[in-house]
Amino acid sequence: MWRQFRLGWMRHVAHMVVARLRRLSRRLRQWVSNHQRQTTLIGVASLLVAATALLNDVRSASRSPADRVPGAVVAGGPTETPKTDPGAAASTTPKSPVPKTWPAKIVNTYSEEQRRFRGVVAARSPYIPGRADRGYPEGTVIYVICQAHDGRLVADEVSGRQLSSTIWNRTTDDVWVPDIYSDLPKGTGDLPPKC
């Protein structure tokens, strides 16, 4: 009796294992079928994209040169610079000179009251109050292009002495910094030109 029970139980377990294997096999076949379908769809989509690109190339080649749109104008399209003869370009295109710049360090920003270097906040204009979205910490090197000598008066007390000036420095960042916060020579010497 015990032997029959064991055999019956083993058959039952074997049937359960076979049934689960069949279900897993069905799921696996279904997954492979779906995967093949997805792969096929990806392949068809790739072919459609390639055919569209080829069709666009044929259309653009059949247009007259006046009707063609440069690649740089097409959104998301490749940008290609035309190849030109370097000797011809140098003779026909005037080169704009690189403006001379004067390096200057940001100085005189120490605050006795705050006991720290404040730095300086740049302005959008030397004539109209308004901060630019740029500032420079003490010791930063800026590059000055030119100076405005008739800007707003800026006065500040630094280390017990009163500094004031109407001279503003225009930087290569296209912002303005009061001259009292730069170490450019004052008065004479190699100074930037007037703006």
C-alpha angles and dihedrals in degrees: 000000000000089000092053090049090051092049092047091049092048090050090050092051091046091052090050092050092047091048091051091047089052091050091048091047090051091049091048092051090048091049092049090049092051091045091051089049091051091047090050091050091050090050092050091048090050090051091050091051092049092047091050091050091049091048091051090050091051091048093049091047091053093052121092115256091251091058096049119108115222114247092240091061096054109091110247092000124130116274116222127182113221117247113244136175107264092214093052093047092051092053098045103036116065112223116230110229117244106245117244114248132202116218113223132176122226108246141159097049099120113124116208089195095051094032093222143084108270098191119211131278113221123230131225092226136013090222106042122052112244134118123240119223090254137082136178127218121223111285096023114139114231127185115230121207100180143338136241108214097187101053129125116305112258118194128179137162111234122180092341097311128102116236123189136164143156092211117111128188121221110214132206085253086068094244132113128242125188110251093230087071095055132074094225113135112271120225106351138022132061099342131168115259123257115272 
